[in-house]
């Protein structure tokens, strides 16, 4: 394998050791002959049906600032890795000075969008502040322990954060240990120590070792294999191995990737593709796009073929934000979407490999015209336009807005399936510019319409009366992935302009967030998970932007999807000693003919035994019976797919019995 990667070591000033440390090339994209088609079914839906996650490396800037970035992030992905926000220089830039804004932002976004978070990364030679690099051995080990305890501890009870890269990139290309400051100061013991500190800080998180150029079978991946085998033989809690997969079309695809993943899986670890991107030598051409798409297909297929592969994280999703051009001049365009958020053949490839059926249509809809504004108040405007036409049908319109009467950037403020849209929440006495573009069922987008400029009226003197509260909210026609809501209309002195549909997860707790709007008294919410409960409320908005109180709450539980969901369980004693033992892996397999979204394992503890640790499942003990429910990240299993969890138990001195009578049920 000859992938050339560059890690720029940071030159750091040595600080006095402390005894106790608490811790694109402006891508000229050519006009490609065809706009790639996208799929009706988002990647996350397809991946979940196969029992895998599909994720992206999230950058805090665009996640906060760009609606288009956020929309794809929440629609297409069910997993996030912080691209930079959880690295040491971000979380503890100076000794014991912790800064959480970026990390918390990533976790909050994931929680709001039902996504799992992979923490990246605790112990790495890069992006670690100079004050750490200059410490002596004792102080450095203490600094590492404190950092891990604090960072992992902060999210230990957070349901979204399920796994960590504990150590990152510890090998050189020949399979020797990288002579990083960690290794030079502490020797290889820092690796086992880091895992033990992480397990102590969060017994439930899956703990991973992560590296690049280990995708195929080679000297470096074999060194990784030997290390993981040896660490696990010493009961060091290594649960998972991450294969970064920063690939490049000019170096070929590692054709033995599947076999490599399989040999690691045989060690009993979870495997995952953690940082997938496939760069090309820019500029793009159709031929290069096609090769890249094939590589993406190969990578997804390798993970799908290995039950222990939990999923795939793409290192970003839009070529607008990618580390590649900064590191490899004249290379880039490595991701699924171009710099304008248009899906590339790589997207179609991933969608297809995950089982989607993107259409082959490449014809864009006609451009919407005659965009006009009416009913301007101090906080809202009604837009209407002449509808577009399309050979496969117009699926909807994106409404774009820029600030002021000139300059700024147009960003999406909403979508509409009709030729009108009401934009609310505007500031009084303020100018905005609007454009509209059409999307077809295959994801092709039209050119943008004419621009209309709107200036809201002065606030203060307008209508302040809220609409009456919508009532009798009810759900009907609930399937495994959708439900239809209806309610009784609100009334208002200046007219009801629409309704916000709010949803919270589960039957209690959580937060209600908007999942859509409607200008009628009904709404169909799609893309739901099977066998899952949701709560809905509705509120009305009027033309002046006043909102009503929320309606009654209706709770919906989706059906199981398909028929014949069921599961089986097998349990293995991994290690035991005089007064305790570890059972791992406890393997849960979907034995049914349809996907399951959750599972429950029960087993019996002999008298005097007690569970003292657990991972990848949530265990509760009642008498001698233990109930293990899936963790948030491993409940979804496709037919025949498996997942594993483990636990540790104590027992009376000399007792040689272990837990038994394992049974599995769904949900
Ligand atoms: O935040 C500063 C900003 O304030 C400053 O103005 C700007 C000027 O260059 O730099 C910004 O920091 C950059 C940071 O990304 C955030 O954008 C750093 O210079 C830049 O070096 C850093 O690059 C990151 C790189 O890791 C550092 O090694 C990439 O975004 C990130 O994608 C990349 O990710 C790594 C994984 O963590 C580990 N595996 C390899 C992968 C790719 O190199």
Boltz pocket constraint, residues with backbone or C-beta under 6 A from the ligand:
constraints:
  - pocket:
      binder: B
      contacts: [[A, 6], [A, 83], [A, 84], [A, 126], [A, 127], [A, 212], [A, 244], [A, 275], [A, 323]]
      max_distance: 6.0
